[in-house]
Amino acid sequence: MDIKERLVGDVVILAIRGDITMSDDGGNRVADAVRHALYRGHDHLVLDLGAVRYVDSAGLGELVQAYAAAHTRGGELKLLHVTDRINDLLVLTRLLTVFECFDSEPEVVDSFRSFVAVPADATDHGRV
């Protein structure tokens, strides 16, 4: 498995190529890559799974660890280019209710901007 990181605005996209399976070295490469990005101050994270052919149970656990790491530190982790095979796995394990999945990069990047800030003067509820 290979993980390439790139930045689109303030969103870190981790493009994964290869299978997400139990590794020989016992590491959690996906979760570690997410934790590393969080450590550097990035809290908008995307896992691009378009080049992932297979995810085993350990790999699924890794995705959950990555999500938990982001959530615990106040970040967001979303999935991009989820293949039919991985989508079926997420449906079967009911994890599709946990992960937000997107088909296009502009769509996932824009989803982080859907949050609308309330102006400071809006909290006085129109009082003069």
Backbone as XML, in Angstrom:
<?xml version="1.0"?>
<chain id="A" units="angstrom">
  <residue number="1" name="MET">
    <atom name="N" x="0.839" y="-1.175" z="0.000"/>
    <atom name="CA" x="0.000" y="0.000" z="0.000"/>
    <atom name="C" x="0.883" y="1.236" z="0.000"/>
  </residue>
  <residue number="2" name="ASP">
    <atom name="N" x="0.444" y="2.242" z="-0.740"/>
    <atom name="CA" x="1.163" y="3.498" z="-0.839"/>
    <atom name="C" x="0.181" y="4.622" z="-0.524"/>
  </residue>
  <residue number="3" name="ILE">
    <atom name="N" x="0.617" y="5.616" z="0.250"/>
    <atom name="CA" x="-0.230" y="6.749" z="0.604"/>
    <atom name="C" x="0.478" y="8.028" z="0.176"/>
  </residue>
  <residue number="4" name="LYS">
    <atom name="N" x="-0.184" y="8.800" z="-0.681"/>
    <atom name="CA" x="0.340" y="10.085" z="-1.132"/>
    <atom name="C" x="-0.557" y="11.178" z="-0.553"/>
  </residue>
  <residue number="5" name="GLU">
    <atom name="N" x="0.077" y="12.163" z="0.034"/>
    <atom name="CA" x="-0.658" y="13.269" z="0.639"/>
    <atom name="C" x="-0.533" y="14.513" z="-0.219"/>
  </residue>
  <residue number="6" name="ARG">
    <atom name="N" x="-1.643" y="15.224" z="-0.354"/>
    <atom name="CA" x="-1.612" y="16.526" z="-1.017"/>
    <atom name="C" x="-2.640" y="17.430" z="-0.362"/>
  </residue>
  <residue number="7" name="LEU">
    <atom name="N" x="-2.418" y="18.716" z="-0.518"/>
    <atom name="CA" x="-3.263" y="19.715" z="0.108"/>
    <atom name="C" x="-4.071" y="20.442" z="-0.955"/>
  </residue>
  <residue number="8" name="VAL">
    <atom name="N" x="-5.383" y="20.528" z="-0.750"/>
    <atom name="CA" x="-6.272" y="21.293" z="-1.621"/>
    <atom name="C" x="-6.941" y="22.328" z="-0.719"/>
  </residue>
  <residue number="9" name="GLY">
    <atom name="N" x="-6.453" y="23.558" z="-0.785"/>
    <atom name="CA" x="-6.913" y="24.575" z="0.164"/>
    <atom name="C" x="-6.477" y="24.168" z="1.559"/>
  </residue>
  <residue number="10" name="ASP">
    <atom name="N" x="-7.451" y="24.016" z="2.454"/>
    <atom name="CA" x="-7.131" y="23.583" z="3.813"/>
    <atom name="C" x="-7.525" y="22.123" z="4.051"/>
  </residue>
  <residue number="11" name="VAL">
    <atom name="N" x="-7.727" y="21.378" z="2.973"/>
    <atom name="CA" x="-8.134" y="19.975" z="3.058"/>
    <atom name="C" x="-6.959" y="19.080" z="2.674"/>
  </residue>
  <residue number="12" name="VAL">
    <atom name="N" x="-6.635" y="18.133" z="3.536"/>
    <atom name="CA" x="-5.588" y="17.154" z="3.246"/>
    <atom name="C" x="-6.243" y="15.946" z="2.592"/>
  </residue>
  <residue number="13" name="ILE">
    <atom name="N" x="-5.778" y="15.604" z="1.399"/>
    <atom name="CA" x="-6.276" y="14.420" z="0.707"/>
    <atom name="C" x="-5.182" y="13.363" z="0.752"/>
  </residue>
  <residue number="14" name="LEU">
    <atom name="N" x="-5.519" y="12.226" z="1.328"/>
    <atom name="CA" x="-4.606" y="11.089" z="1.403"/>
    <atom name="C" x="-5.073" y="10.067" z="0.367"/>
  </residue>
  <residue number="15" name="ALA">
    <atom name="N" x="-4.338" y="9.993" z="-0.732"/>
    <atom name="CA" x="-4.679" y="9.069" z="-1.816"/>
    <atom name="C" x="-4.000" y="7.734" z="-1.538"/>
  </residue>
  <residue number="16" name="ILE">
    <atom name="N" x="-4.807" y="6.706" z="-1.391"/>
    <atom name="CA" x="-4.293" y="5.381" z="-1.049"/>
    <atom name="C" x="-4.309" y="4.523" z="-2.305"/>
  </residue>
  <residue number="17" name="ARG">
    <atom name="N" x="-3.201" y="3.860" z="-2.553"/>
    <atom name="CA" x="-3.085" y="2.956" z="-3.702"/>
    <atom name="C" x="-2.687" y="1.589" z="-3.165"/>
  </residue>
  <residue number="18" name="GLY">
    <atom name="N" x="-3.479" y="0.590" z="-3.510"/>
    <atom name="CA" x="-3.211" y="-0.771" z="-3.053"/>
    <atom name="C" x="-4.256" y="-1.226" z="-2.054"/>
  </residue>
  <residue number="19" name="ASP">
    <atom name="N" x="-4.090" y="-2.426" z="-1.573"/>
    <atom name="CA" x="-5.041" y="-3.012" z="-0.627"/>
    <atom name="C" x="-4.792" y="-2.496" z="0.786"/>
  </residue>
  <residue number="20" name="ILE">
    <atom name="N" x="-5.875" y="-2.332" z="1.530"/>
    <atom name="CA" x="-5.762" y="-1.968" z="2.944"/>
    <atom name="C" x="-6.014" y="-3.252" z="3.729"/>
  </residue>
  <residue number="21" name="THR">
    <atom name="N" x="-4.922" y="-3.865" z="4.113"/>
    <atom name="CA" x="-4.999" y="-5.171" z="4.782"/>
    <atom name="C" x="-4.034" y="-5.199" z="5.962"/>
  </residue>
  <residue number="22" name="MET">
    <atom name="N" x="-4.111" y="-6.285" z="6.725"/>
    <atom name="CA" x="-3.167" y="-6.456" z="7.812"/>
    <atom name="C" x="-1.767" y="-6.449" z="7.220"/>
  </residue>
  <residue number="23" name="SER">
    <atom name="N" x="-0.933" y="-5.529" z="7.711"/>
    <atom name="CA" x="0.409" y="-5.422" z="7.149"/>
    <atom name="C" x="1.370" y="-6.361" z="7.863"/>
  </residue>
  <residue number="24" name="ASP">
    <atom name="N" x="2.434" y="-6.711" z="7.170"/>
    <atom name="CA" x="3.442" y="-7.590" z="7.746"/>
    <atom name="C" x="4.149" y="-6.951" z="8.934"/>
  </residue>
  <residue number="25" name="ASP">
    <atom name="N" x="4.278" y="-5.608" z="8.910"/>
    <atom name="CA" x="4.988" y="-4.936" z="9.996"/>
    <atom name="C" x="4.081" y="-4.606" z="11.178"/>
  </residue>
  <residue number="26" name="GLY">
    <atom name="N" x="2.796" y="-4.935" z="11.081"/>
    <atom name="CA" x="1.861" y="-4.711" z="12.177"/>
    <atom name="C" x="1.456" y="-3.263" z="12.355"/>
  </residue>
  <residue number="27" name="GLY">
    <atom name="N" x="1.855" y="-2.403" z="11.413"/>
    <atom name="CA" x="1.539" y="-0.983" z="11.525"/>
    <atom name="C" x="0.147" y="-0.655" z="11.030"/>
  </residue>
  <residue number="28" name="ASN">
    <atom name="N" x="-0.288" y="0.518" z="11.372"/>
    <atom name="CA" x="-1.576" y="1.046" z="10.917"/>
    <atom name="C" x="-1.284" y="2.258" z="10.051"/>
  </residue>
  <residue number="29" name="ARG">
    <atom name="N" x="-0.892" y="2.031" z="8.837"/>
    <atom name="CA" x="-0.394" y="3.113" z="7.987"/>
    <atom name="C" x="-1.441" y="4.180" z="7.704"/>
  </residue>
  <residue number="30" name="VAL">
    <atom name="N" x="-2.684" y="3.795" z="7.475"/>
    <atom name="CA" x="-3.720" y="4.788" z="7.181"/>
    <atom name="C" x="-3.983" y="5.636" z="8.426"/>
  </residue>
  <residue number="31" name="ALA">
    <atom name="N" x="-4.205" y="4.986" z="9.553"/>
    <atom name="CA" x="-4.464" y="5.714" z="10.797"/>
    <atom name="C" x="-3.261" y="6.580" z="11.173"/>
  </residue>
  <residue number="32" name="ASP">
    <atom name="N" x="-2.049" y="6.071" z="10.955"/>
    <atom name="CA" x="-0.845" y="6.847" z="11.258"/>
    <atom name="C" x="-0.742" y="8.085" z="10.370"/>
  </residue>
  <residue number="33" name="ALA">
    <atom name="N" x="-1.086" y="7.955" z="9.095"/>
    <atom name="CA" x="-1.052" y="9.094" z="8.174"/>
    <atom name="C" x="-2.066" y="10.159" z="8.606"/>
  </residue>
  <residue number="34" name="VAL">
    <atom name="N" x="-3.233" y="9.722" z="9.053"/>
    <atom name="CA" x="-4.255" y="10.658" z="9.536"/>
    <atom name="C" x="-3.766" y="11.341" z="10.810"/>
  </residue>
  <residue number="35" name="ARG">
    <atom name="N" x="-3.224" y="10.572" z="11.749"/>
    <atom name="CA" x="-2.720" y="11.159" z="12.992"/>
    <atom name="C" x="-1.594" y="12.162" z="12.711"/>
  </residue>
  <residue number="36" name="HIS">
    <atom name="N" x="-0.734" y="11.851" z="11.756"/>
    <atom name="CA" x="0.363" y="12.751" z="11.398"/>
    <atom name="C" x="-0.183" y="14.077" z="10.850"/>
  </residue>
  <residue number="37" name="ALA">
    <atom name="N" x="-1.180" y="14.010" z="10.002"/>
    <atom name="CA" x="-1.794" y="15.236" z="9.462"/>
    <atom name="C" x="-2.465" y="16.037" z="10.579"/>
  </residue>
  <residue number="38" name="LEU">
    <atom name="N" x="-3.137" y="15.356" z="11.487"/>
    <atom name="CA" x="-3.770" y="16.040" z="12.620"/>
    <atom name="C" x="-2.722" y="16.715" z="13.496"/>
  </residue>
  <residue number="39" name="TYR">
    <atom name="N" x="-1.628" y="16.030" z="13.733"/>
    <atom name="CA" x="-0.536" y="16.564" z="14.548"/>
    <atom name="C" x="0.016" y="17.858" z="13.945"/>
  </residue>
  <residue number="40" name="ARG">
    <atom name="N" x="0.031" y="17.930" z="12.615"/>
    <atom name="CA" x="0.528" y="19.121" z="11.926"/>
    <atom name="C" x="-0.521" y="20.228" z="11.850"/>
  </residue>
  <residue number="41" name="GLY">
    <atom name="N" x="-1.693" y="20.005" z="12.449"/>
    <atom name="CA" x="-2.703" y="21.049" z="12.526"/>
    <atom name="C" x="-3.794" y="20.994" z="11.486"/>
  </residue>
  <residue number="42" name="HIS">
    <atom name="N" x="-3.839" y="19.952" z="10.683"/>
    <atom name="CA" x="-4.891" y="19.818" z="9.667"/>
    <atom name="C" x="-6.073" y="19.070" z="10.277"/>
  </residue>
  <residue number="43" name="ASP">
    <atom name="N" x="-7.274" y="19.632" z="10.122"/>
    <atom name="CA" x="-8.434" y="18.945" z="10.690"/>
    <atom name="C" x="-9.512" y="18.607" z="9.657"/>
  </residue>
  <residue number="44" name="HIS">
    <atom name="N" x="-9.255" y="18.911" z="8.388"/>
    <atom name="CA" x="-10.149" y="18.510" z="7.300"/>
    <atom name="C" x="-9.411" y="17.465" z="6.473"/>
  </residue>
  <residue number="45" name="LEU">
    <atom name="N" x="-9.824" y="16.216" z="6.605"/>
    <atom name="CA" x="-9.095" y="15.099" z="6.013"/>
    <atom name="C" x="-9.993" y="14.263" z="5.114"/>
  </residue>
  <residue number="46" name="VAL">
    <atom name="N" x="-9.399" y="13.792" z="4.018"/>
    <atom name="CA" x="-10.107" y="12.953" z="3.052"/>
    <atom name="C" x="-9.240" y="11.749" z="2.731"/>
  </residue>
  <residue number="47" name="LEU">
    <atom name="N" x="-9.854" y="10.577" z="2.752"/>
    <atom name="CA" x="-9.189" y="9.362" z="2.271"/>
    <atom name="C" x="-9.732" y="9.068" z="0.888"/>
  </residue>
  <residue number="48" name="ASP">
    <atom name="N" x="-8.866" y="9.141" z="-0.122"/>
    <atom name="CA" x="-9.253" y="8.826" z="-1.494"/>
    <atom name="C" x="-9.024" y="7.332" z="-1.703"/>
  </residue>
  <residue number="49" name="LEU">
    <atom name="N" x="-10.116" y="6.587" z="-1.836"/>
    <atom name="CA" x="-10.053" y="5.127" z="-1.933"/>
    <atom name="C" x="-10.237" y="4.620" z="-3.360"/>
  </residue>
  <residue number="50" name="GLY">
    <atom name="N" x="-10.140" y="5.502" z="-4.335"/>
    <atom name="CA" x="-10.370" y="5.124" z="-5.729"/>
    <atom name="C" x="-9.426" y="4.061" z="-6.251"/>
  </residue>
  <residue number="51" name="ALA">
    <atom name="N" x="-8.220" y="3.996" z="-5.717"/>
    <atom name="CA" x="-7.239" y="3.005" z="-6.179"/>
    <atom name="C" x="-7.066" y="1.868" z="-5.176"/>
  </residue>
  <residue number="52" name="VAL">
    <atom name="N" x="-8.059" y="1.695" z="-4.304"/>
    <atom name="CA" x="-8.033" y="0.587" z="-3.337"/>
    <atom name="C" x="-8.938" y="-0.511" z="-3.871"/>
  </residue>
  <residue number="53" name="ARG">
    <atom name="N" x="-8.367" y="-1.673" z="-4.067"/>
    <atom name="CA" x="-9.110" y="-2.801" z="-4.619"/>
    <atom name="C" x="-9.779" y="-3.626" z="-3.529"/>
  </residue>
  <residue number="54" name="TYR">
    <atom name="N" x="-9.110" y="-3.770" z="-2.372"/>
    <atom name="CA" x="-9.575" y="-4.709" z="-1.354"/>
    <atom name="C" x="-9.285" y="-4.163" z="0.041"/>
  </residue>
  <residue number="55" name="VAL">
    <atom name="N" x="-10.227" y="-4.353" z="0.955"/>
    <atom name="CA" x="-10.053" y="-4.000" z="2.365"/>
    <atom name="C" x="-10.450" y="-5.223" z="3.176"/>
  </residue>
  <residue number="56" name="ASP">
    <atom name="N" x="-9.530" y="-5.727" z="4.019"/>
    <atom name="CA" x="-9.888" y="-6.849" z="4.885"/>
    <atom name="C" x="-10.366" y="-6.316" z="6.236"/>
  </residue>
  <residue number="57" name="SER">
    <atom name="N" x="-10.643" y="-7.199" z="7.179"/>
    <atom name="CA" x="-11.180" y="-6.771" z="8.472"/>
    <atom name="C" x="-10.196" y="-5.873" z="9.222"/>
  </residue>
  <residue number="58" name="ALA">
    <atom name="N" x="-8.914" y="-6.168" z="9.129"/>
    <atom name="CA" x="-7.904" y="-5.321" z="9.780"/>
    <atom name="C" x="-7.877" y="-3.946" z="9.118"/>
  </residue>
  <residue number="59" name="GLY">
    <atom name="N" x="-8.011" y="-3.914" z="7.801"/>
    <atom name="CA" x="-8.043" y="-2.647" z="7.075"/>
    <atom name="C" x="-9.274" y="-1.831" z="7.433"/>
  </residue>
  <residue number="60" name="LEU">
    <atom name="N" x="-10.393" y="-2.492" z="7.625"/>
    <atom name="CA" x="-11.612" y="-1.820" z="8.052"/>
    <atom name="C" x="-11.407" y="-1.215" z="9.437"/>
  </residue>
  <residue number="61" name="GLY">
    <atom name="N" x="-10.736" y="-1.969" z="10.301"/>
    <atom name="CA" x="-10.405" y="-1.458" z="11.627"/>
    <atom name="C" x="-9.511" y="-0.236" z="11.543"/>
  </residue>
  <residue number="62" name="GLU">
    <atom name="N" x="-8.617" y="-0.229" z="10.573"/>
    <atom name="CA" x="-7.732" y="0.913" z="10.363"/>
    <atom name="C" x="-8.519" y="2.157" z="9.959"/>
  </residue>
  <residue number="63" name="LEU">
    <atom name="N" x="-9.507" y="1.980" z="9.086"/>
    <atom name="CA" x="-10.347" y="3.108" z="8.685"/>
    <atom name="C" x="-11.103" y="3.664" z="9.886"/>
  </residue>
  <residue number="64" name="VAL">
    <atom name="N" x="-11.603" y="2.768" z="10.740"/>
    <atom name="CA" x="-12.320" y="3.194" z="11.945"/>
    <atom name="C" x="-11.362" y="3.918" z="12.896"/>
  </residue>
  <residue number="65" name="GLN">
    <atom name="N" x="-10.150" y="3.414" z="13.052"/>
    <atom name="CA" x="-9.150" y="4.088" z="13.891"/>
    <atom name="C" x="-8.853" y="5.492" z="13.368"/>
  </residue>
  <residue number="66" name="ALA">
    <atom name="N" x="-8.726" y="5.612" z="12.059"/>
    <atom name="CA" x="-8.450" y="6.909" z="11.444"/>
    <atom name="C" x="-9.598" y="7.880" z="11.715"/>
  </residue>
  <residue number="67" name="TYR">
    <atom name="N" x="-10.825" y="7.393" z="11.557"/>
    <atom name="CA" x="-12.006" y="8.220" z="11.822"/>
    <atom name="C" x="-12.024" y="8.650" z="13.286"/>
  </residue>
  <residue number="68" name="ALA">
    <atom name="N" x="-11.779" y="7.708" z="14.190"/>
    <atom name="CA" x="-11.806" y="8.002" z="15.628"/>
    <atom name="C" x="-10.725" y="9.013" z="16.000"/>
  </residue>
  <residue number="69" name="ALA">
    <atom name="N" x="-9.536" y="8.874" z="15.411"/>
    <atom name="CA" x="-8.441" y="9.812" z="15.686"/>
    <atom name="C" x="-8.841" y="11.223" z="15.277"/>
  </residue>
  <residue number="70" name="ALA">
    <atom name="N" x="-9.436" y="11.362" z="14.096"/>
    <atom name="CA" x="-9.855" y="12.679" z="13.618"/>
    <atom name="C" x="-10.963" y="13.239" z="14.506"/>
  </residue>
  <residue number="71" name="HIS">
    <atom name="N" x="-11.953" y="12.430" z="14.796"/>
    <atom name="CA" x="-13.103" y="12.863" z="15.594"/>
    <atom name="C" x="-12.670" y="13.277" z="17.003"/>
  </residue>
  <residue number="72" name="THR">
    <atom name="N" x="-11.792" y="12.502" z="17.615"/>
    <atom name="CA" x="-11.309" y="12.780" z="18.968"/>
    <atom name="C" x="-10.589" y="14.118" z="19.038"/>
  </residue>
  <residue number="73" name="ARG">
    <atom name="N" x="-9.886" y="14.478" z="17.981"/>
    <atom name="CA" x="-9.123" y="15.733" z="17.959"/>
    <atom name="C" x="-9.911" y="16.889" z="17.331"/>
  </residue>
  <residue number="74" name="GLY">
    <atom name="N" x="-11.216" y="16.699" z="17.163"/>
    <atom name="CA" x="-12.061" y="17.764" z="16.638"/>
    <atom name="C" x="-12.014" y="17.921" z="15.130"/>
  </residue>
  <residue number="75" name="GLY">
    <atom name="N" x="-11.432" y="16.944" z="14.436"/>
    <atom name="CA" x="-11.350" y="17.010" z="12.985"/>
    <atom name="C" x="-12.466" y="16.239" z="12.319"/>
  </residue>
  <residue number="76" name="GLU">
    <atom name="N" x="-12.436" y="16.255" z="11.001"/>
    <atom name="CA" x="-13.401" y="15.507" z="10.202"/>
    <atom name="C" x="-12.656" y="14.662" z="9.189"/>
  </residue>
  <residue number="77" name="LEU">
    <atom name="N" x="-13.110" y="13.435" z="9.011"/>
    <atom name="CA" x="-12.539" y="12.525" z="8.023"/>
    <atom name="C" x="-13.660" y="12.049" z="7.117"/>
  </residue>
  <residue number="78" name="LYS">
    <atom name="N" x="-13.457" y="12.225" z="5.810"/>
    <atom name="CA" x="-14.460" y="11.823" z="4.824"/>
    <atom name="C" x="-13.801" y="10.928" z="3.796"/>
  </residue>
  <residue number="79" name="LEU">
    <atom name="N" x="-14.629" y="10.165" z="3.097"/>
    <atom name="CA" x="-14.126" y="9.223" z="2.097"/>
    <atom name="C" x="-14.473" y="9.703" z="0.691"/>
  </residue>
  <residue number="80" name="LEU">
    <atom name="N" x="-13.547" y="9.461" z="-0.223"/>
    <atom name="CA" x="-13.707" y="9.868" z="-1.617"/>
    <atom name="C" x="-13.484" y="8.674" z="-2.527"/>
  </residue>
  <residue number="81" name="HIS">
    <atom name="N" x="-14.242" y="8.601" z="-3.612"/>
    <atom name="CA" x="-14.107" y="7.551" z="-4.626"/>
    <atom name="C" x="-14.208" y="6.149" z="-4.028"/>
  </residue>
  <residue number="82" name="VAL">
    <atom name="N" x="-15.231" y="5.943" z="-3.235"/>
    <atom name="CA" x="-15.454" y="4.627" z="-2.639"/>
    <atom name="C" x="-15.922" y="3.685" z="-3.742"/>
  </residue>
  <residue number="83" name="THR">
    <atom name="N" x="-15.203" y="2.600" z="-3.932"/>
    <atom name="CA" x="-15.563" y="1.633" z="-4.974"/>
    <atom name="C" x="-16.808" y="0.861" z="-4.559"/>
  </residue>
  <residue number="84" name="ASP">
    <atom name="N" x="-17.439" y="0.203" z="-5.514"/>
    <atom name="CA" x="-18.631" y="-0.598" z="-5.212"/>
    <atom name="C" x="-18.323" y="-1.672" z="-4.170"/>
  </residue>
  <residue number="85" name="ARG">
    <atom name="N" x="-17.186" y="-2.294" z="-4.301"/>
    <atom name="CA" x="-16.800" y="-3.362" z="-3.370"/>
    <atom name="C" x="-16.650" y="-2.820" z="-1.939"/>
  </residue>
  <residue number="86" name="ILE">
    <atom name="N" x="-15.992" y="-1.680" z="-1.797"/>
    <atom name="CA" x="-15.821" y="-1.095" z="-0.464"/>
    <atom name="C" x="-17.143" y="-0.551" z="0.051"/>
  </residue>
  <residue number="87" name="ASN">
    <atom name="N" x="-17.949" y="0.016" z="-0.829"/>
    <atom name="CA" x="-19.273" y="0.485" z="-0.428"/>
    <atom name="C" x="-20.103" y="-0.674" z="0.130"/>
  </residue>
  <residue number="88" name="ASP">
    <atom name="N" x="-20.069" y="-1.818" z="-0.546"/>
    <atom name="CA" x="-20.799" y="-2.999" z="-0.057"/>
    <atom name="C" x="-20.314" y="-3.405" z="1.329"/>
  </residue>
  <residue number="89" name="LEU">
    <atom name="N" x="-19.010" y="-3.339" z="1.554"/>
    <atom name="CA" x="-18.440" y="-3.670" z="2.853"/>
    <atom name="C" x="-18.912" y="-2.673" z="3.924"/>
  </residue>
  <residue number="90" name="LEU">
    <atom name="N" x="-18.944" y="-1.394" z="3.576"/>
    <atom name="CA" x="-19.408" y="-0.380" z="4.523"/>
    <atom name="C" x="-20.894" y="-0.546" z="4.836"/>
  </residue>
  <residue number="91" name="VAL">
    <atom name="N" x="-21.677" y="-0.940" z="3.848"/>
    <atom name="CA" x="-23.104" y="-1.201" z="4.069"/>
    <atom name="C" x="-23.272" y="-2.414" z="4.974"/>
  </residue>
  <residue number="92" name="LEU">
    <atom name="N" x="-22.566" y="-3.484" z="4.668"/>
    <atom name="CA" x="-22.664" y="-4.726" z="5.435"/>
    <atom name="C" x="-22.303" y="-4.524" z="6.904"/>
  </residue>
  <residue number="93" name="THR">
    <atom name="N" x="-21.289" y="-3.714" z="7.151"/>
    <atom name="CA" x="-20.827" y="-3.487" z="8.526"/>
    <atom name="C" x="-21.520" y="-2.290" z="9.181"/>
  </residue>
  <residue number="94" name="ARG">
    <atom name="N" x="-22.426" y="-1.665" z="8.448"/>
    <atom name="CA" x="-23.166" y="-0.490" z="8.899"/>
    <atom name="C" x="-22.277" y="0.722" z="9.160"/>
  </residue>
  <residue number="95" name="LEU">
    <atom name="N" x="-21.095" y="0.708" z="8.611"/>
    <atom name="CA" x="-20.194" y="1.849" z="8.759"/>
    <atom name="C" x="-20.510" y="2.963" z="7.773"/>
  </residue>
  <residue number="96" name="LEU">
    <atom name="N" x="-21.382" y="2.689" z="6.821"/>
    <atom name="CA" x="-21.781" y="3.726" z="5.881"/>
    <atom name="C" x="-22.520" y="4.841" z="6.618"/>
  </residue>
  <residue number="97" name="THR">
    <atom name="N" x="-23.086" y="4.529" z="7.780"/>
    <atom name="CA" x="-23.754" y="5.549" z="8.583"/>
    <atom name="C" x="-22.745" y="6.421" z="9.345"/>
  </residue>
  <residue number="98" name="VAL">
    <atom name="N" x="-21.501" y="5.968" z="9.425"/>
    <atom name="CA" x="-20.449" y="6.704" z="10.127"/>
    <atom name="C" x="-19.689" y="7.613" z="9.171"/>
  </residue>
  <residue number="99" name="PHE">
    <atom name="N" x="-19.299" y="7.063" z="8.035"/>
    <atom name="CA" x="-18.469" y="7.792" z="7.075"/>
    <atom name="C" x="-19.322" y="8.573" z="6.081"/>
  </residue>
  <residue number="100" name="GLU">
    <atom name="N" x="-18.909" y="9.816" z="5.804"/>
    <atom name="CA" x="-19.493" y="10.565" z="4.698"/>
    <atom name="C" x="-18.693" y="10.207" z="3.461"/>
  </residue>
  <residue number="101" name="CYS">
    <atom name="N" x="-19.380" y="9.828" z="2.389"/>
    <atom name="CA" x="-18.715" y="9.389" z="1.161"/>
    <atom name="C" x="-19.080" y="10.324" z="0.010"/>
  </residue>
  <residue number="102" name="PHE">
    <atom name="N" x="-18.088" y="10.590" z="-0.835"/>
    <atom name="CA" x="-18.267" y="11.501" z="-1.958"/>
    <atom name="C" x="-17.685" y="10.891" z="-3.216"/>
  </residue>
  <residue number="103" name="ASP">
    <atom name="N" x="-18.267" y="11.288" z="-4.365"/>
    <atom name="CA" x="-17.823" y="10.772" z="-5.656"/>
    <atom name="C" x="-16.841" y="11.688" z="-6.372"/>
  </residue>
  <residue number="104" name="SER">
    <atom name="N" x="-16.800" y="12.972" z="-5.989"/>
    <atom name="CA" x="-15.902" y="13.896" z="-6.684"/>
    <atom name="C" x="-15.103" y="14.726" z="-5.685"/>
  </residue>
  <residue number="105" name="GLU">
    <atom name="N" x="-13.892" y="15.059" z="-6.101"/>
    <atom name="CA" x="-13.011" y="15.834" z="-5.228"/>
    <atom name="C" x="-13.573" y="17.225" z="-4.924"/>
  </residue>
  <residue number="106" name="PRO">
    <atom name="N" x="-14.073" y="17.974" z="-5.931"/>
    <atom name="CA" x="-14.635" y="19.293" z="-5.604"/>
    <atom name="C" x="-15.793" y="19.206" z="-4.603"/>
  </residue>
  <residue number="107" name="GLU">
    <atom name="N" x="-16.596" y="18.151" z="-4.732"/>
    <atom name="CA" x="-17.728" y="17.970" z="-3.834"/>
    <atom name="C" x="-17.265" y="17.744" z="-2.391"/>
  </residue>
  <residue number="108" name="VAL">
    <atom name="N" x="-16.266" y="16.893" z="-2.192"/>
    <atom name="CA" x="-15.804" y="16.623" z="-0.831"/>
    <atom name="C" x="-15.098" y="17.839" z="-0.247"/>
  </residue>
  <residue number="109" name="VAL">
    <atom name="N" x="-14.320" y="18.558" z="-1.055"/>
    <atom name="CA" x="-13.641" y="19.754" z="-0.562"/>
    <atom name="C" x="-14.678" y="20.799" z="-0.164"/>
  </residue>
  <residue number="110" name="ASP">
    <atom name="N" x="-15.694" y="21.000" z="-0.997"/>
    <atom name="CA" x="-16.760" y="21.968" z="-0.688"/>
    <atom name="C" x="-17.561" y="21.569" z="0.539"/>
  </residue>
  <residue number="111" name="SER">
    <atom name="N" x="-17.651" y="20.286" z="0.832"/>
    <atom name="CA" x="-18.439" y="19.830" z="1.985"/>
    <atom name="C" x="-17.870" y="20.343" z="3.301"/>
  </residue>
  <residue number="112" name="PHE">
    <atom name="N" x="-16.576" y="20.623" z="3.340"/>
    <atom name="CA" x="-15.982" y="21.180" z="4.545"/>
    <atom name="C" x="-16.353" y="22.652" z="4.706"/>
  </residue>
  <residue number="113" name="ARG">
    <atom name="N" x="-16.757" y="23.282" z="3.621"/>
    <atom name="CA" x="-17.127" y="24.697" z="3.648"/>
    <atom name="C" x="-18.623" y="24.898" z="3.831"/>
  </residue>
  <residue number="114" name="SER">
    <atom name="N" x="-19.384" y="23.839" z="3.946"/>
    <atom name="CA" x="-20.836" y="23.955" z="4.086"/>
    <atom name="C" x="-21.220" y="24.523" z="5.441"/>
  </residue>
  <residue number="115" name="PHE">
    <atom name="N" x="-20.295" y="24.528" z="6.357"/>
    <atom name="CA" x="-20.480" y="25.102" z="7.680"/>
    <atom name="C" x="-20.562" y="26.617" z="7.520"/>
  </residue>
  <residue number="116" name="VAL">
    <atom name="N" x="-21.624" y="27.217" z="8.031"/>
    <atom name="CA" x="-21.799" y="28.660" z="7.921"/>
    <atom name="C" x="-21.610" y="29.280" z="9.295"/>
  </residue>
  <residue number="117" name="ALA">
    <atom name="N" x="-20.674" y="30.194" z="9.402"/>
    <atom name="CA" x="-20.412" y="30.863" z="10.672"/>
    <atom name="C" x="-21.487" y="31.906" z="10.947"/>
  </residue>
  <residue number="118" name="VAL">
    <atom name="N" x="-21.848" y="32.039" z="12.209"/>
    <atom name="CA" x="-22.835" y="33.027" z="12.624"/>
    <atom name="C" x="-22.085" y="34.305" z="12.976"/>
  </residue>
  <residue number="119" name="PRO">
    <atom name="N" x="-22.460" y="35.443" z="12.368"/>
    <atom name="CA" x="-21.785" y="36.702" z="12.699"/>
    <atom name="C" x="-21.912" y="37.017" z="14.182"/>
  </residue>
  <residue number="120" name="ALA">
    <atom name="N" x="-20.904" y="37.656" z="14.752"/>
    <atom name="CA" x="-20.876" y="37.948" z="16.181"/>
    <atom name="C" x="-22.071" y="38.782" z="16.623"/>
  </residue>
  <residue number="121" name="ASP">
    <atom name="N" x="-22.514" y="39.724" z="15.787"/>
    <atom name="CA" x="-23.634" y="40.577" z="16.177"/>
    <atom name="C" x="-24.983" y="39.879" z="16.061"/>
  </residue>
  <residue number="122" name="ALA">
    <atom name="N" x="-25.039" y="38.683" z="15.523"/>
    <atom name="CA" x="-26.294" y="37.942" z="15.371"/>
    <atom name="C" x="-26.720" y="37.305" z="16.683"/>
  </residue>
  <residue number="123" name="THR">
    <atom name="N" x="-25.853" y="37.300" z="17.672"/>
    <atom name="CA" x="-26.201" y="36.654" z="18.938"/>
    <atom name="C" x="-27.033" y="37.534" z="19.849"/>
  </residue>
  <residue number="124" name="ASP">
    <atom name="N" x="-27.188" y="38.821" z="19.512"/>
    <atom name="CA" x="-27.985" y="39.689" z="20.374"/>
    <atom name="C" x="-29.477" y="39.641" z="20.025"/>
  </residue>
  <residue number="125" name="HIS">
    <atom name="N" x="-29.836" y="38.821" z="19.037"/>
    <atom name="CA" x="-31.222" y="38.537" z="18.638"/>
    <atom name="C" x="-32.001" y="39.804" z="18.299"/>
  </residue>
  <residue number="126" name="GLY">
    <atom name="N" x="-31.330" y="40.791" z="17.690"/>
    <atom name="CA" x="-32.022" y="41.983" z="17.207"/>
    <atom name="C" x="-32.278" y="43.031" z="18.283"/>
  </residue>
  <residue number="127" name="ARG">
    <atom name="N" x="-31.741" y="42.849" z="19.464"/>
    <atom name="CA" x="-31.952" y="43.852" z="20.509"/>
    <atom name="C" x="-31.136" y="45.101" z="20.221"/>
  </residue>
  <residue number="128" name="VAL">
    <atom name="N" x="-31.679" y="46.249" z="20.611"/>
    <atom name="CA" x="-31.006" y="47.526" z="20.389"/>
    <atom name="C" x="-30.483" y="48.063" z="21.683"/>
  </residue>
</chain>
